[in-house]
Amino acid sequence: MMAYVIIKTDQQKAAETKVLKDFGINQRNATREQREYAQEIARRTLELKKDMEARKI
């Protein structure tokens, strides 16, 4: 059986925490689904930020 492990950077963890906080959710009380949503929102947001910085001239 394979186990999938996701190693998060400090930047990713901070972004996820911020997303949860912005939606008024305490990180300790967040459900698994809420954490997954926050993770996806944070991932896409960081992706867009990197993309926008790369396009700056």
FIKOLZA-1660 file (N, C-alpha, C; in steps of 0.1 Angstrom, whole numbers, plus 5000, padded with zeros to 4 digits):
% residues 57
   i   px   py   pz ch aa at
   1 5008 4988 5000  A  M  N
   1 5000 5000 5000  A  M CA
   1 5009 5012 5000  A  M  C
   2 5005 5022 4992  A  M  N
   2 5013 5034 4991  A  M CA
   2 5007 5045 4999  A  M  C
   3 5015 5053 5005  A  A  N
   3 5010 5065 5013  A  A CA
   3 5015 5077 5005  A  A  C
   4 5006 5087 5003  A  Y  N
   4 5010 5099 4997  A  Y CA
   4 5012 5109 5008  A  Y  C
   5 5024 5116 5007  A  V  N
   5 5027 5126 5017  A  V CA
   5 5030 5139 5010  A  V  C
   6 5023 5149 5015  A  I  N
   6 5025 5163 5009  A  I CA
   6 5033 5171 5018  A  I  C
   7 5045 5175 5014  A  I  N
   7 5054 5184 5022  A  I CA
   7 5051 5198 5019  A  I  C
   8 5046 5206 5029  A  K  N
   8 5043 5220 5026  A  K CA
   8 5054 5229 5031  A  K  C
   9 5055 5240 5023  A  T  N
   9 5065 5250 5027  A  T CA
   9 5058 5259 5038  A  T  C
  10 5067 5267 5044  A  D  N
  10 5061 5276 5054  A  D CA
  10 5052 5286 5047  A  D  C
  11 5055 5290 5035  A  Q  N
  11 5047 5299 5027  A  Q CA
  11 5033 5293 5025  A  Q  C
  12 5033 5280 5021  A  Q  N
  12 5020 5274 5019  A  Q CA
  12 5012 5273 5032  A  Q  C
  13 5018 5269 5043  A  K  N
  13 5011 5268 5056  A  K CA
  13 5005 5282 5060  A  K  C
  14 5013 5292 5058  A  A  N
  14 5009 5306 5062  A  A CA
  14 4997 5310 5053  A  A  C
  15 4998 5307 5040  A  A  N
  15 4987 5310 5031  A  A CA
  15 4974 5303 5035  A  A  C
  16 4975 5290 5038  A  E  N
  16 4963 5283 5042  A  E CA
  16 4957 5288 5055  A  E  C
  17 4966 5291 5064  A  T  N
  17 4961 5297 5077  A  T CA
  17 4954 5310 5074  A  T  C
  18 4959 5318 5066  A  K  N
  18 4953 5331 5062  A  K CA
  18 4940 5330 5056  A  K  C
  19 4938 5320 5047  A  V  N
  19 4926 5318 5040  A  V CA
  19 4915 5313 5050  A  V  C
  20 4919 5304 5059  A  L  N
  20 4909 5300 5069  A  L CA
  20 4905 5312 5078  A  L  C
  21 4915 5320 5082  A  K  N
  21 4912 5332 5090  A  K CA
  21 4903 5342 5083  A  K  C
  22 4906 5344 5070  A  D  N
  22 4898 5353 5062  A  D CA
  22 4883 5349 5061  A  D  C
  23 4881 5336 5062  A  F  N
  23 4867 5330 5062  A  F CA
  23 4861 5328 5076  A  F  C
  24 4869 5333 5086  A  G  N
  24 4864 5332 5100  A  G CA
  24 4864 5318 5106  A  G  C
  25 4873 5310 5101  A  I  N
  25 4874 5296 5106  A  I CA
  25 4887 5295 5114  A  I  C
  26 4886 5290 5126  A  N  N
  26 4897 5287 5135  A  N CA
  26 4904 5275 5130  A  N  C
  27 4917 5276 5128  A  Q  N
  27 4925 5265 5122  A  Q CA
  27 4923 5252 5130  A  Q  C
  28 4923 5253 5143  A  R  N
  28 4922 5241 5151  A  R CA
  28 4908 5234 5150  A  R  C
  29 4898 5242 5147  A  N  N
  29 4884 5237 5146  A  N CA
  29 4880 5234 5132  A  N  C
  30 4888 5236 5122  A  A  N
  30 4885 5234 5108  A  A CA
  30 4883 5220 5105  A  A  C
  31 4872 5217 5098  A  T  N
  31 4870 5203 5093  A  T CA
  31 4880 5200 5082  A  T  C
  32 4881 5187 5079  A  R  N
  32 4891 5183 5069  A  R CA
  32 4887 5189 5056  A  R  C
  33 4874 5190 5053  A  E  N
  33 4869 5196 5040  A  E CA
  33 4873 5211 5040  A  E  C
  34 4872 5218 5051  A  Q  N
  34 4875 5232 5051  A  Q CA
  34 4890 5234 5049  A  Q  C
  35 4898 5225 5055  A  R  N
  35 4913 5226 5053  A  R CA
  35 4916 5223 5038  A  R  C
  36 4910 5214 5032  A  E  N
  36 4912 5211 5018  A  E CA
  36 4909 5222 5009  A  E  C
  37 4897 5229 5012  A  Y  N
  37 4893 5240 5004  A  Y CA
  37 4904 5252 5006  A  Y  C
  38 4908 5254 5018  A  A  N
  38 4918 5264 5021  A  A CA
  38 4931 5261 5014  A  A  C
  39 4935 5249 5014  A  Q  N
  39 4947 5244 5007  A  Q CA
  39 4946 5247 4992  A  Q  C
  40 4935 5244 4986  A  E  N
  40 4934 5246 4972  A  E CA
  40 4933 5261 4968  A  E  C
  41 4926 5269 4976  A  I  N
  41 4925 5284 4974  A  I CA
  41 4939 5290 4975  A  I  C
  42 4946 5286 4986  A  A  N
  42 4960 5291 4988  A  A CA
  42 4969 5287 4977  A  A  C
  43 4968 5274 4972  A  R  N
  43 4977 5270 4961  A  R CA
  43 4975 5278 4949  A  R  C
  44 4962 5280 4945  A  R  N
  44 4959 5287 4933  A  R CA
  44 4963 5302 4934  A  R  C
  45 4961 5308 4946  A  T  N
  45 4965 5322 4948  A  T CA
  45 4980 5323 4947  A  T  C
  46 4987 5315 4953  A  L  N
  46 5002 5316 4952  A  L CA
  46 5007 5314 4938  A  L  C
  47 5000 5305 4930  A  E  N
  47 5003 5302 4916  A  E CA
  47 5001 5315 4908  A  E  C
  48 4990 5321 4910  A  L  N
  48 4987 5334 4903  A  L CA
  48 4996 5345 4907  A  L  C
  49 5000 5346 4919  A  K  N
  49 5010 5356 4923  A  K CA
  49 5023 5354 4916  A  K  C
  50 5028 5342 4916  A  K  N
  50 5040 5339 4909  A  K CA
  50 5039 5342 4894  A  K  C
  51 5028 5338 4888  A  D  N
  51 5026 5341 4874  A  D CA
  51 5026 5356 4871  A  D  C
  52 5019 5364 4880  A  M  N
  52 5019 5378 4878  A  M CA
  52 5032 5384 4879  A  M  C
  53 5040 5380 4889  A  E  N
  53 5054 5385 4891  A  E CA
  53 5063 5382 4879  A  E  C
  54 5061 5370 4873  A  A  N
  54 5069 5366 4862  A  A CA
  54 5066 5375 4850  A  A  C
  55 5054 5380 4849  A  R  N
  55 5050 5388 4837  A  R CA
  55 5054 5403 4839  A  R  C
  56 5058 5407 4850  A  K  N
  56 5062 5421 4852  A  K CA
  56 5075 5424 4844  A  K  C
  57 5075 5436 4839  A  I  N
  57 5087 5439 4831  A  I CA
  57 5095 5450 4838  A  I  C
% end
